Amino acid sequence: MAQRMALYMQDKHPIAYELEIAKYAEERGFSEIWQADTRLARDCIVMMSALAARTSRLRFGSAVLPIWTRNPAVIAATWSTMWELAGKVDGKGRVMLGIGAWWEPIATRVGVKRTKPLKAMREHIEAIRQLFTMQEVTYQGEFVQLDRIRLDVAFGDTSPRDIPLYIGATGDQMLELSGEICDGVVLNYVVSVDYIKRAVALVEKGAQKAGKTLADVDRPELLVCCLSDKDPAAAMAEGKKLVSYYLATEPHIMKASGVDEELLNKVQSMMSWPATEADYIRTSKIIPDEVVTPARNLLIYKRHTASHPVLDQDVYIL
């Protein structure tokens, strides 16, 4: 099988430009685009729908939709709609569903209580998977309650939705759960090579619980490459800006990064909320070069010739 290569979209570029990027990527043989649900900046559903409407072959996934923000039946109906919108390529649907347990401090700041995220995630995956069969579903869990409902498409295609399910996982237990109950796991960036090796081992452990092998679990990995043929120092500066944001504002990334705690505390004290580009620039100046070199999952290259140094996985570039 040909190497899969994808793009990971956040909110850095104007939307019209990102739509052009998608068309260009499709013409150049890229396989898919993963769309972030970025803070309170861009909604992945709107972006995925726009991207799907402007292309004919690329696949699209959410990386990732917070489970606390929408009812699982509504999530299933939304992705069913996108499945219809995007159509099929080689007999397969073009959309993928990646969900996550969200992160702090954004969840608390909007009044969401992230209690028992593992249980909540399992219930959402199980319920949504059943709804994608297009059969009637009753599900009584702690977080998900469905009473004799179905995706009641009356005038369109009523066949089962072949929409693979992914969890955006960072912590050990969520990684293991992903391997057990999902079609795939979305692995994070700004983490070390050793972290990724351990994460994949946990995914494999979860897969084995369900009688699967690691090969049965898709493992897209977010990978940031700052590229410059002429000015590697500028590429390094851009990498440090991104790293400073994640180390300062997202505790799950901070924990997984393996970065010195003193540096984490200092960066965090310098970053405001919500963060601005000026914050990125100011805090990036205290990030050492080694935090953003190929020893970590953020790679700075002088040349446009680079291969992933870790595992035989898919590479996603911001």
C-alpha positions in Angstrom: 0.0 0.0 0.0 1.2 3.5 -0.8 2.4 5.6 2.1 -0.4 7.7 3.6 0.4 11.3 4.0 -2.0 13.8 5.5 -2.4 17.4 6.7 -3.5 18.6 10.1 -5.4 21.8 10.1 -5.9 24.2 13.0 -6.7 27.9 12.7 -3.4 29.5 11.6 -4.5 30.3 8.1 -7.6 32.0 6.6 -10.3 29.5 5.9 -10.4 30.3 2.1 -6.7 29.6 2.0 -7.1 26.3 3.8 -9.7 25.2 1.3 -7.2 25.9 -1.4 -4.6 23.9 0.5 -7.0 20.9 0.6 -7.5 21.1 -3.2 -3.8 21.3 -3.8 -3.1 18.4 -1.4 -5.7 16.3 -3.2 -4.1 17.0 -6.6 -0.7 16.0 -5.1 -1.8 12.7 -3.8 -2.3 13.3 -0.1 -4.7 10.8 1.5 -6.5 12.7 4.2 -6.9 15.9 6.3 -7.4 15.8 10.1 -9.2 19.0 11.3 -8.6 20.2 14.8 -11.5 21.5 17.0 -9.3 24.4 18.0 -9.9 25.8 21.4 -12.8 28.2 20.9 -11.5 29.3 17.5 -12.6 26.9 14.8 -15.3 24.2 14.8 -14.1 20.9 13.2 -17.6 20.1 11.9 -17.9 23.3 9.9 -14.4 22.9 8.5 -14.7 19.2 7.6 -18.0 19.9 5.8 -16.4 22.7 3.8 -13.3 20.7 3.0 -15.4 17.7 1.9 -17.6 19.8 -0.3 -14.5 21.2 -2.1 -12.8 17.9 -2.7 -13.7 14.5 -4.2 -11.1 12.0 -3.0 -9.5 13.1 0.3 -10.7 11.6 3.5 -11.4 13.8 6.6 -11.3 13.2 10.3 -11.8 15.3 13.4 -8.8 15.6 15.7 -10.6 15.8 17.9 -14.2 16.6 18.8 -14.8 17.0 22.6 -17.4 14.5 23.8 -18.8 16.9 26.4 -20.0 19.5 23.9 -22.6 17.4 21.9 -25.0 14.6 22.7 -23.7 11.3 21.2 -26.9 10.9 19.1 -26.3 14.3 17.7 -22.7 13.5 17.0 -23.8 10.3 15.1 -26.3 12.3 13.1 -23.8 15.0 12.2 -21.2 12.5 11.0 -23.9 10.6 9.1 -24.7 13.8 7.3 -21.1 14.5 6.5 -20.8 10.8 5.3 -23.6 11.6 2.8 -22.1 14.9 1.8 -18.6 13.5 1.2 -19.7 10.5 -0.8 -17.5 7.4 -1.3 -14.2 6.6 -2.9 -13.5 3.0 -4.0 -16.7 2.0 -2.1 -15.7 3.5 1.2 -16.9 6.6 3.0 -14.6 9.6 3.2 -15.2 10.7 6.9 -13.7 9.6 10.2 -14.7 10.5 13.7 -12.1 11.3 16.3 -13.3 12.3 19.7 -11.5 13.3 22.9 -12.1 14.1 26.6 -11.2 17.8 26.1 -8.6 19.5 28.3 -8.1 22.1 31.0 -8.5 25.0 31.6 -11.0 25.3 28.8 -13.4 22.7 30.1 -13.7 24.3 33.5 -13.9 27.8 32.1 -17.0 26.9 30.1 -18.7 25.0 32.9 -17.9 21.4 31.9 -17.1 18.9 34.6 -14.8 16.2 33.2 -15.7 13.4 35.6 -14.8 9.8 34.9 -13.5 10.6 31.4 -12.6 6.9 30.6 -16.1 5.7 31.4 -17.7 8.6 29.5 -15.5 7.9 26.5 -16.3 4.2 26.4 -20.0 4.9 26.6 -19.8 7.5 23.7 -17.8 5.1 21.5 -20.1 2.2 22.1 -23.3 4.2 21.6 -22.1 6.0 18.5 -20.9 2.8 16.9 -24.3 1.2 17.5 -26.0 4.2 15.9 -23.8 3.9 12.8 -25.4 0.5 12.1 -28.7 2.5 11.4 -30.5 0.1 13.7 -32.6 1.1 16.7 -30.5 1.7 19.8 -31.2 1.7 23.5 -28.3 2.5 25.7 -28.4 3.1 29.5 -25.1 4.3 30.8 -23.9 6.8 33.4 -23.2 9.4 30.8 -25.1 8.2 27.8 -28.8 7.4 27.8 -30.6 6.5 24.6 -34.2 5.2 24.5 -35.2 3.4 21.3 -33.6 5.9 18.8 -32.0 5.5 15.4 -30.6 7.6 12.7 -34.0 7.9 11.1 -33.0 8.8 7.5 -36.3 8.8 5.6 -35.4 9.8 2.1 -31.7 9.0 1.7 -29.2 6.2 1.9 -30.1 4.0 4.9 -27.2 1.7 4.7 -24.8 1.4 7.7 -22.3 4.2 8.0 -18.7 2.9 7.6 -17.2 5.7 9.8 -14.2 4.6 11.7 -13.9 5.8 15.3 -10.8 7.2 16.9 -9.9 8.6 20.3 -7.4 11.4 20.7 -5.5 9.9 23.6 -2.5 11.1 25.6 -2.7 9.5 29.0 -1.9 5.8 29.7 -5.4 4.6 30.4 -6.9 6.4 27.5 -4.3 5.0 25.1 -5.1 1.5 26.3 -8.8 2.1 25.9 -8.3 3.3 22.4 -6.6 0.1 21.4 -9.4 -1.9 23.0 -12.5 -0.3 21.6 -11.6 1.9 18.6 -10.6 1.6 15.0 -7.7 3.9 15.7 -6.0 6.4 18.0 -4.8 9.9 17.3 -1.4 10.3 18.9 -0.2 13.7 20.0 2.8 15.9 19.1 5.2 17.8 21.3 6.2 14.6 23.0 9.3 12.5 23.0 10.2 9.5 20.8 10.3 7.4 24.0 6.8 8.6 24.9 5.5 7.5 21.4 7.1 4.1 21.8 5.4 3.6 25.2 2.1 4.9 23.9 2.0 2.5 21.0 2.8 -0.4 23.4 -0.2 0.7 25.5 -2.4 0.8 22.5 -1.3 -2.7 21.6 -2.1 -3.9 25.2 -5.6 -2.6 24.8 -6.0 -4.2 21.4 -5.0 -7.6 22.8 -7.7 -7.3 25.4 -10.2 -7.2 22.5 -8.6 -10.1 20.6 -7.0 -7.7 18.1 -3.4 -7.0 17.1 -1.6 -3.7 16.9 -2.0 -3.9 13.1 -5.8 -3.7 13.6 -5.6 -0.3 15.2 -4.8 2.7 12.9 -2.3 5.0 14.5 -2.1 8.5 12.9 0.4 10.6 14.7 0.5 14.4 14.7 3.9 15.6 13.7 4.9 19.2 13.3 7.6 20.1 10.8 9.0 23.6 10.6 10.7 23.7 7.2 13.1 26.2 5.7 15.7 25.8 2.9 17.1 29.3 3.5 16.6 30.2 7.2 16.7 27.3 9.7 16.8 29.8 12.5 13.4 31.1 11.5 12.1 27.5 11.4 13.4 26.9 14.9 11.7 30.1 16.1 8.4 29.0 14.7 8.8 25.6 16.4 9.5 27.2 19.7 6.4 29.4 19.4 4.2 26.3 19.0 5.9 24.4 21.8 5.6 27.3 24.2 1.9 27.4 23.7 1.3 23.7 24.4 3.7 23.5 27.3 2.0 26.5 28.9 -1.7 25.8 28.4 -2.4 22.1 28.0 -1.6 20.0 31.1 -1.9 16.7 29.3 0.7 17.7 26.8 2.8 19.2 29.6 2.8 15.9 31.4 3.5 13.8 28.4 6.3 16.1 27.0 8.9 15.0 29.5 10.1 18.6 29.7 11.8 19.8 32.9 9.2 21.0 35.4 11.0 24.2 36.2 10.8 25.2 32.5 7.1 24.2 32.4 6.3 26.4 35.4 8.2 29.3 33.9 6.5 29.1 30.5 3.1 28.7 32.1 3.6 31.8 34.3 4.4 33.9 31.2 1.4 32.7 29.0 -1.9 34.5 29.3 -5.3 33.1 28.7 -6.5 33.0 26.0 -3.0 33.0 24.5 -2.1 35.5 21.8 0.7 35.4 19.2 2.5 38.0 21.3 2.5 35.4 24.1 3.8 32.7 21.8 6.7 35.0 20.7 7.6 36.1 24.3 7.6 32.7 25.8 9.3 31.0 22.9 12.5 32.9 23.8 13.1 30.7 26.8 12.6 27.4 25.1 15.9 25.6 24.6 16.8 24.2 21.1 16.8 20.6 22.3 13.1 20.8 23.2 12.2 21.2 19.5 14.8 19.1 17.8 14.3 15.6 16.4 14.7 14.1 19.9 11.1 15.2 20.3 8.0 14.9 18.1 8.5 18.4 16.7 11.0 18.3 14.0 13.0 21.2 12.6 14.5 20.5 9.1 16.7 22.6 6.9 15.7 20.5 3.9 12.4 19.1 2.7 13.7 15.6 2.9 12.7 13.9 6.2 11.3 10.6 7.3 9.7 9.9 10.6 12.3 8.5 13.0 10.1 6.4 15.2 7.7 3.9 13.8 6.0 2.8 10.6 3.1 5.1 11.0 1.3 7.8 9.2 2.8 11.3 9.3 0.7 14.4 9.8 2.2 17.8 9.3 0.9 21.2 10.5 
